[in-house]
């Protein structure tokens, strides 16, 4: 049997969101990224484009997976702000965003 994602015999699973944040500093393959006032170390090994301080990246479980183009930053941050504002305790998308932040490691 083929799953919707194209993998034979794969079990369906929920999708995880990435979380946007602003790069504060970079040391080698690790960036310190600010997520709504919480800073976390994020790996840059798999990001799709070079980043520098001031850029925004999309984080997934401690890895920057995408540099967010400047033209998309405002809309992206507004969407996440609204998601977190409207979320109740059972909101799965908000729980996923909060889980992504928690998965990045200790607060710095």
Secondary structure, DSSP 8 states (H G I E B T S, - for coil): -B-TTS-BT---------EEEEEEEEETTEEEEEETTEEEEEE-TT-SS---TT-EEEEETTEEEEEE-HHHHHHHHHHHHHHHHH--TT-HHHHHHHHHHHHT-S--
